[in-house]
Amino acid sequence: MQPLRIAARLAVVLIVILVPGSSWAQDTVTPSDRVISFVQVRSAASADSAAIAHVDIGDSLPLVGSVPRWYQVRLPDGRTGFVNKSWTVVSAALAARQTDELRIHFLNIGAGSCAIVECPGSSAPPLIVDCGSTGATANDMDATQTRDYIRKVLSSHTAAPNVVLSHADVDHYGHIANTLNAMTVASVWQGGDVNEYTSNGFPAWLSDQMTRGATLHRNFTPHFHNDGTTISDQLSCGDASTFVLTVNTGSSRNAQSLVLMIEYQDFTAVFTGDAEGETEARAITNFADNVKATVMTSSHHGASTHASNSQSWATSTSPDVLVSSAGNKFFHPRCDATNRFNTLATTREHTVRCGNSSAYTSSRTTRAHYVTEVNGAVIVTSNGRSPLSVHCTRSSECGVKISH
């Protein structure tokens, strides 16, 4: 076996706090976590002035200026108005991605998982890693918003995307047909039993993609992996390398999840799907414990059942940044699971939450753990070297650079 390069396992610290400035596009104002539906936009910096518009949860308006107690914002028709600072937060706008940067968008789609990878290099094809949900709140993207977001990202790329689906749970593939119904993809990778991908128009979409010439990779043998050799010739991510750590391990649908690693110089990202303990153990064995991650998704949305997010997995991967794609179901991520990851970077204090068998607990943390239901879409950018950048669509507190 050719082992993956082992990144240095050093303590990581916050080295730069990213503040609004010339390196970012225009900052935006969005409703805070306190808001139930929307925030009024008023004609003047006064509660007595006329309401001329409103900004809904999940939407934002460009920031024009700031006066005591009020932000001045610009409306789509060009007019300006004012929103109360008590009900809004300012988020640094996301910088334009450079050609040599790898960028991952972990979308806030509620109880599900959806990630877009913009791969580094000229004309590099993007990757979609899972995309589906079984329930979204007003704070999350619905199917239409998810489709529009993904299409906007893909519109900046000329190459056809690749699609990697960890397994046949609808909260991991249910948005694919709706999102990509008018596009041709380069390849589709399916973990688990391909006969179980039966919902949300997926079979018809896949059949159409086959007629368009998409390459299918499925029906993997149990515990399949690529023996430490990159599969970039079949699953291209530009200048980055791709690896299947394991797939079709175990008997349950979750345990059969395809676990994907992307490596770009000193940066590694691991996408776990709904991996269970036996999945994680097999990935460690397959790659001789060389599975160190810079950024990783928590297995099964942060569950602790069936040994997901096991202590051995947390120790072997030692992620610097952990992203939990979780909504308001099943009390994910579980506190006992995410607390096992004790190598996380120290970063700017931000709000996070976890659950137990009956309730969620919100807290303030300086650990680099982000939850999509709380922080919105979590966007990680790396040029392959330290530091990486983390940006969140619903929290300015995530605008940081982290060494690794």
C-alpha positions as CSV (number, residue, x, y, z in Angstrom):
1,M,0.0,0.0,0.0
2,Q,1.1,3.6,-0.7
3,P,0.2,5.5,2.4
4,L,-1.1,9.0,2.2
5,R,1.1,11.8,3.3
6,I,0.8,12.3,7.0
7,A,0.2,16.0,7.9
8,A,2.0,17.2,11.0
9,R,-0.1,16.6,14.1
10,L,0.6,19.9,15.9
11,A,-1.6,22.0,18.0
12,V,-3.5,24.6,16.0
13,V,-4.4,28.1,17.0
14,L,-6.3,31.0,15.5
15,I,-3.7,33.2,13.9
16,V,-5.8,35.9,12.1
17,I,-9.3,37.2,12.8
18,L,-10.9,38.1,9.5
19,V,-12.5,41.5,9.7
20,P,-14.5,43.4,7.1
21,G,-12.0,45.1,4.8
22,S,-10.7,45.4,1.3
23,S,-9.8,41.7,1.0
24,W,-13.5,40.8,1.0
25,A,-16.4,41.8,-1.2
26,Q,-19.2,44.0,0.3
27,D,-20.4,43.0,3.7
28,T,-24.0,42.1,4.3
29,V,-26.6,42.4,7.0
30,T,-28.8,39.4,7.9
31,P,-31.4,38.7,10.6
32,S,-30.0,37.4,13.8
33,D,-30.8,34.1,15.5
34,R,-33.4,36.0,17.6
35,V,-35.6,36.7,14.6
36,I,-38.7,34.5,14.0
37,S,-39.6,35.6,10.4
38,F,-38.2,38.9,9.2
39,V,-36.7,42.3,10.1
40,Q,-38.3,45.6,8.9
41,V,-36.3,47.9,6.8
42,R,-37.2,51.5,7.7
43,S,-36.8,54.7,5.7
44,A,-34.8,56.4,8.5
45,A,-32.8,55.4,11.5
46,S,-35.8,55.5,13.8
47,A,-38.4,53.0,14.9
48,D,-41.0,55.7,14.1
49,S,-40.1,55.9,10.5
50,A,-42.0,54.1,7.8
51,A,-41.3,50.4,7.0
52,I,-40.3,50.3,3.3
53,A,-39.3,46.6,3.0
54,H,-38.2,43.7,5.0
55,V,-35.4,41.1,5.0
56,D,-36.4,37.5,5.7
57,I,-34.5,34.9,7.7
58,G,-31.7,33.5,5.5
59,D,-31.7,36.5,3.2
60,S,-29.3,39.4,3.4
61,L,-28.8,43.0,2.2
62,P,-25.6,44.8,1.3
63,L,-24.2,47.0,4.2
64,V,-23.9,50.6,3.3
65,G,-23.0,52.3,6.6
66,S,-23.6,52.3,10.3
67,V,-25.1,54.8,12.8
68,P,-25.9,54.4,16.4
69,R,-28.4,51.5,16.8
70,W,-28.9,51.1,13.1
71,Y,-27.3,49.7,10.0
72,Q,-27.9,51.3,6.6
73,V,-28.6,48.7,3.9
74,R,-29.2,48.8,0.2
75,L,-32.4,47.3,-1.3
76,P,-32.5,45.5,-4.6
77,D,-34.1,48.5,-6.3
78,G,-31.2,50.7,-5.3
79,R,-32.9,52.5,-2.4
80,T,-31.3,52.6,1.0
81,G,-33.0,51.9,4.3
82,F,-32.1,51.1,7.9
83,V,-32.4,48.0,10.1
84,N,-32.1,47.8,13.8
85,K,-28.8,46.4,15.1
86,S,-30.5,44.5,17.9
87,W,-32.1,42.2,15.4
88,T,-29.4,41.8,12.8
89,V,-25.8,40.8,12.3
90,V,-23.1,41.8,9.9
91,S,-21.3,39.1,7.9
92,A,-18.2,39.6,5.9
93,A,-18.9,38.8,2.3
94,L,-17.1,35.8,0.8
95,A,-14.1,36.7,-1.2
96,A,-13.9,35.6,-4.8
97,R,-12.2,32.2,-5.1
98,Q,-8.8,32.2,-6.7
99,T,-7.9,29.5,-9.3
100,D,-5.4,27.8,-7.0
101,E,-7.9,27.6,-4.1
102,L,-10.0,24.7,-3.1
103,R,-13.4,25.8,-1.6
104,I,-16.0,23.6,0.1
105,H,-19.5,24.8,0.7
106,F,-21.3,22.8,3.4
107,L,-24.9,23.9,2.9
108,N,-27.5,24.5,5.6
109,I,-30.3,22.3,4.3
110,G,-31.7,21.1,7.6
111,A,-31.7,17.4,8.5
112,G,-29.5,16.2,5.7
113,S,-26.1,16.7,4.0
114,C,-25.0,18.7,0.9
115,A,-21.5,19.8,0.0
116,I,-20.1,21.5,-3.1
117,V,-16.3,21.3,-3.7
118,E,-14.8,23.9,-6.0
119,C,-11.6,22.1,-7.0
120,P,-8.2,23.9,-7.6
121,G,-6.7,24.4,-11.0
122,S,-7.6,25.8,-14.3
123,S,-10.9,24.3,-15.7
124,A,-11.1,21.9,-12.8
125,P,-14.4,20.1,-12.5
126,P,-16.4,20.7,-9.3
127,L,-17.7,18.0,-7.1
128,I,-21.1,17.5,-5.4
129,V,-20.8,15.3,-2.3
130,D,-24.3,14.2,-1.2
131,C,-27.3,16.5,-1.4
132,G,-30.6,15.8,0.3
133,S,-32.7,16.7,3.3
134,T,-35.7,15.2,5.2
135,G,-36.7,18.5,6.9
136,A,-35.7,22.1,6.9
137,T,-36.6,25.0,9.2
138,A,-37.1,28.7,8.2
139,N,-33.4,29.1,8.9
140,D,-32.4,26.5,6.3
141,M,-32.3,26.3,2.5
142,D,-35.3,24.6,1.0
143,A,-35.0,22.5,-2.2
144,T,-35.4,25.5,-4.5
145,Q,-32.8,27.6,-2.6
146,T,-30.4,24.7,-2.6
147,R,-30.8,24.3,-6.3
148,D,-30.3,28.0,-7.0
149,Y,-27.2,28.1,-4.7
150,I,-25.6,25.1,-6.4
151,R,-26.4,26.3,-9.9
152,K,-24.9,29.7,-9.1
153,V,-21.6,28.0,-7.9
154,L,-21.5,25.7,-10.9
155,S,-22.1,28.5,-13.3
156,S,-18.6,29.8,-12.7
157,H,-17.1,26.5,-13.9
158,T,-16.9,25.3,-17.4
159,A,-16.3,21.6,-16.7
160,A,-19.1,19.2,-15.9
161,P,-19.4,18.3,-12.2
162,N,-18.8,14.9,-10.6
163,V,-21.4,13.6,-8.2
164,V,-20.5,11.4,-5.2
165,L,-23.3,9.9,-3.2
166,S,-22.3,8.2,0.1
167,H,-25.3,5.9,0.3
168,A,-29.0,5.5,-0.4
169,D,-30.6,7.6,2.3
170,V,-32.8,10.3,0.8
171,D,-31.3,12.9,3.1
172,H,-28.1,12.4,1.1
173,Y,-29.4,12.2,-2.5
174,G,-32.9,13.6,-2.5
175,H,-32.1,17.0,-4.0
176,I,-29.9,15.7,-6.8
177,A,-32.5,15.2,-9.5
178,N,-34.1,18.6,-8.9
179,T,-30.8,20.4,-8.7
180,L,-29.1,18.9,-11.7
181,N,-32.0,18.0,-14.0
182,A,-30.9,20.3,-16.8
183,M,-27.2,19.6,-16.6
184,T,-24.8,16.9,-17.7
185,V,-22.5,15.5,-15.1
186,A,-19.2,13.8,-15.8
187,S,-19.6,10.9,-13.4
188,V,-21.8,9.5,-10.6
189,W,-20.4,7.5,-7.7
190,Q,-22.9,5.5,-5.6
191,G,-22.1,3.9,-2.3
192,G,-24.4,1.2,-0.9
193,D,-27.1,-0.8,-2.7
194,V,-27.9,1.0,-6.0
195,N,-31.4,-0.5,-6.0
196,E,-32.3,1.6,-3.0
197,Y,-31.9,4.9,-4.7
198,T,-35.6,5.0,-5.6
199,S,-37.0,8.4,-4.4
200,N,-37.3,12.0,-5.6
201,G,-37.0,11.3,-9.3
202,F,-33.5,10.0,-9.0
203,P,-33.8,6.8,-11.1
204,A,-35.1,8.8,-14.1
205,W,-32.4,11.4,-13.6
206,L,-29.7,8.8,-13.5
207,S,-31.1,7.1,-16.6
208,D,-30.9,10.4,-18.4
209,Q,-27.4,11.0,-17.3
210,M,-26.4,7.6,-18.7
211,T,-27.8,8.6,-22.1
212,R,-25.8,11.8,-21.8
213,G,-22.6,9.8,-21.3
214,A,-22.0,10.1,-17.6
215,T,-19.6,7.5,-16.2
216,L,-21.1,5.4,-13.4
217,H,-19.1,4.0,-10.5
218,R,-21.2,1.7,-8.3
219,N,-21.7,-1.9,-7.1
220,F,-18.4,-1.8,-5.2
221,T,-17.1,-4.9,-3.6
222,P,-17.3,-5.0,0.2
223,H,-14.8,-2.7,1.9
224,F,-13.6,-1.3,-1.4
225,H,-10.8,1.3,-1.3
226,N,-8.1,2.5,-3.7
227,D,-5.2,1.2,-1.7
228,G,-3.6,4.6,-1.1
229,T,-3.4,5.4,-4.8
230,T,-5.2,8.4,-6.0
231,I,-8.3,7.9,-8.1
232,S,-8.1,11.3,-9.7
233,D,-8.1,9.9,-13.2
234,Q,-11.6,8.6,-12.5
235,L,-12.8,11.2,-10.0
236,S,-11.0,14.4,-10.9
237,C,-10.7,17.4,-8.5
238,G,-8.3,19.4,-10.5
239,D,-4.9,19.8,-8.8
240,A,-6.2,17.9,-5.7
241,S,-6.1,14.2,-5.3
242,T,-9.2,12.0,-4.4
243,F,-9.3,8.8,-2.4
244,V,-12.0,6.4,-1.4
245,L,-11.2,5.4,2.2
246,T,-13.9,2.7,2.2
247,V,-17.3,1.9,0.8
248,N,-19.9,-0.9,1.3
249,T,-18.5,-1.9,4.7
250,G,-21.0,-3.7,7.0
251,S,-24.6,-4.7,6.4
252,S,-26.6,-1.5,7.3
253,R,-27.2,1.2,4.8
254,N,-25.4,3.8,6.9
255,A,-22.4,1.5,7.5
256,Q,-22.0,1.1,3.7
257,S,-21.4,4.8,3.2
258,L,-18.7,5.8,0.8
259,V,-16.0,7.8,2.8
260,L,-14.2,10.2,0.5
261,M,-10.9,12.1,1.1
262,I,-9.6,15.0,-0.9
263,E,-6.0,15.9,-0.5
264,Y,-4.5,19.2,-1.7
265,Q,-0.9,19.8,-0.7
266,D,-1.1,20.1,3.2
267,F,-4.9,20.2,3.3
268,T,-7.2,17.2,3.5
269,A,-11.0,17.0,3.7
270,V,-12.9,13.9,4.7
271,F,-16.6,13.4,3.9
272,T,-18.0,10.6,6.0
273,G,-21.7,10.2,5.0
274,D,-23.5,8.3,7.7
275,A,-20.5,6.1,8.6
276,E,-20.8,3.9,11.6
277,G,-18.1,2.5,13.8
278,E,-17.3,-0.4,11.6
279,T,-17.0,1.9,8.6
280,E,-14.6,4.2,10.4
281,A,-12.6,1.2,11.7
282,R,-12.3,-0.2,8.1
283,A,-11.2,3.2,6.7
284,I,-8.4,3.3,9.4
285,T,-7.3,-0.2,8.5
286,N,-7.5,0.3,4.8
287,F,-5.1,3.3,5.0
288,A,-2.8,2.1,7.7
289,D,-4.1,4.8,10.1
290,N,-3.0,7.6,7.6
291,V,-6.3,9.4,7.7
292,K,-5.4,12.7,9.3
293,A,-8.0,15.3,8.3
294,T,-7.7,19.1,8.2
295,V,-11.5,19.5,7.7
296,M,-14.0,16.7,8.3
297,T,-17.7,16.2,8.5
298,S,-19.0,14.4,11.7
299,S,-20.2,10.9,10.8
300,H,-24.0,10.5,10.5
301,H,-24.6,14.2,11.3
302,G,-22.8,13.8,14.6
303,A,-24.7,10.7,15.8
304,S,-23.2,8.5,18.6
305,T,-25.4,5.4,17.8
306,H,-23.7,2.3,16.3
307,A,-20.3,3.7,17.3
308,S,-20.4,6.6,14.9
309,N,-17.8,9.2,15.7
310,S,-15.8,6.7,17.7
311,Q,-12.9,7.7,19.9
312,S,-10.5,5.8,17.6
313,W,-11.8,7.6,14.6
314,A,-11.5,11.0,16.4
315,T,-7.9,10.1,17.4
316,S,-6.9,8.8,14.0
317,T,-8.4,11.7,12.0
318,S,-7.5,14.4,14.5
319,P,-9.4,17.1,12.5
320,D,-8.6,20.8,12.9
321,V,-12.1,21.8,11.8
322,L,-15.3,19.7,12.3
323,V,-18.5,20.5,10.4
324,S,-21.8,18.9,11.5
325,S,-24.5,19.0,8.9
326,A,-27.5,18.8,11.1
327,G,-31.0,20.2,11.4
328,N,-33.8,20.0,14.0
329,K,-34.1,16.2,14.0
330,F,-32.7,13.5,16.2
331,F,-30.8,16.0,18.4
332,H,-27.8,15.9,16.1
333,P,-25.0,16.4,16.6
334,R,-24.7,14.6,19.9
335,C,-22.6,16.2,22.6
336,D,-20.9,12.9,23.6
337,A,-19.9,12.4,20.0
338,T,-18.5,15.8,19.1
339,N,-16.7,16.1,22.5
340,R,-14.4,13.2,21.4
341,F,-12.7,15.5,18.9
342,N,-10.2,17.1,21.1
343,T,-7.7,18.2,18.4
344,L,-9.9,21.0,17.0
345,A,-8.4,24.4,16.4
346,T,-8.8,27.2,18.8
347,T,-10.7,30.0,17.0
348,R,-12.9,33.0,17.6
349,E,-15.8,32.3,20.0
350,H,-19.0,31.5,18.3
351,T,-22.3,29.8,19.0
352,V,-22.7,26.1,18.6
353,R,-25.1,23.4,19.8
354,C,-25.3,19.7,20.4
355,G,-27.9,17.4,21.8
356,N,-28.6,14.4,24.0
357,S,-31.5,12.0,23.8
358,S,-34.2,14.6,24.6
359,A,-32.9,18.2,24.1
360,Y,-30.4,20.6,22.4
361,T,-27.9,22.6,24.3
362,S,-26.5,25.9,22.8
363,S,-23.2,27.2,24.0
364,R,-20.4,29.5,23.2
365,T,-17.2,27.8,22.1
366,T,-13.7,28.6,20.8
367,R,-13.4,25.1,19.3
368,A,-13.5,25.0,15.5
369,H,-16.8,23.0,15.4
370,Y,-19.5,24.4,13.2
371,V,-23.1,23.3,12.9
372,T,-25.1,24.2,9.8
373,E,-28.4,24.7,11.6
374,V,-26.7,27.3,13.8
375,N,-24.0,28.9,11.7
376,G,-25.7,28.6,8.2
377,A,-23.7,27.4,5.2
378,V,-20.1,26.8,6.3
379,I,-17.6,27.6,3.6
380,V,-13.9,26.5,3.9
381,T,-11.3,27.8,1.5
382,S,-7.7,26.6,1.2
383,N,-4.8,27.1,-1.2
384,G,-3.3,23.9,0.1
385,R,-1.1,25.5,2.7
386,S,-1.8,26.9,6.2
387,P,-3.9,28.8,7.1
388,L,-7.4,28.0,5.8
389,S,-10.4,30.3,5.9
390,V,-13.8,29.6,7.4
391,H,-16.8,31.7,6.5
392,C,-20.4,31.2,7.7
393,T,-23.5,32.7,6.0
394,R,-25.4,33.3,9.2
395,S,-22.7,34.4,11.6
396,S,-19.9,36.9,11.3
397,E,-18.2,35.1,14.1
398,C,-17.1,32.4,11.7
399,G,-15.0,34.8,9.6
400,V,-11.6,33.4,10.6
401,K,-8.4,32.0,9.3
402,I,-7.1,28.9,11.0
403,S,-3.6,27.4,10.9
404,H,-3.2,23.7,10.4
